[in-house]
Amino acid sequence: MPVDFGSGLAGGLSSPLAQGSGLPSDTELEAAVQDILRNADLNSITKREVRRTLEEQFGMDLTPRKAYINGLIDKILLNQM
């Protein structure tokens, strides 16, 4: 069953939630996740470590975007195969 990561948040919600709350945009998150994974040991890094690194980079709690970030990680890793 295909999953649409382009729609923004899990459940098909779109980016206005993120933009209105001061959270980073989908584009900013995707670029940051790509950068983190590009420089990481893919045999040992966890999704949690990626999310924590993002929280440090953006200086905020990204729990509301957890599902979206996890989906991004999966998408990016699948595209690298």
N, C-alpha and C positions, 0 to 999 in steps of 0.2 A: 504494500500500500504506500504510494508516494506521499511524502510530507512536503508541504509548501513552506519553505523557510523565508521566501521573499515577502510574505505578508506582514512581517513584523513580529509581533508577539505570538506566543502559543495560543491556540484557540482561534486563530484567524484575526485577532485584534490588530489594528494597524498602528503605525508610528505616532500618531498624534498623542497617545498616552505618554510615550517616552518624551516627546518634545515639550508637552505641557508641564511635565513634572521636573524638567531640568536634567533628566537622564540623557546619556549619550545616544546619538542617533544610531540606527541600524548600520549605516555606512561606517560611522566611527568605530562601532564595536567590531564589525567585520575586519576592518583594517588592523585594529589592535590585536585581535585574535590571530590573524594571519602572521603578524609580526612576532607574537609570542611563540607560536608554533614553529615558525621558521628558525628560531634561535633555541628551541628546546630539544631535549633528548626525548624523542617520541616514545621511547621504550619505558620511560619512567614518569613522565609528567602526567598528572591527573587533571580531570575537568575542574576539580575543586581548586587546584593550584592555578590553573588558568584564570578562573573567576576571581581568586584573591589578587592575582597580579593585575587584572583589570580594575578591581576596586582601588588598588594602590595608585594606578595610573590616573584614574578619573577622580580619585579623592572622594568616593561616595559608595554607599551600600548599593549593590546591583542585584539584590535578592529579587526585586520585581521582574528582572530580566533573565533570571536563572534558566528557565526553560528555553528561551530564545538563544542564550549563549551556548547552552549545551547542544542545541541543534546546529548552531554555527560551527562548533568544534567538530561535530560529526560530519557535516557537509564538507568542511575544508579538508579533513583527513581523508574522506572518501575520494575527493577530487585529486589528491596527491598520489593515489594508487595507480 
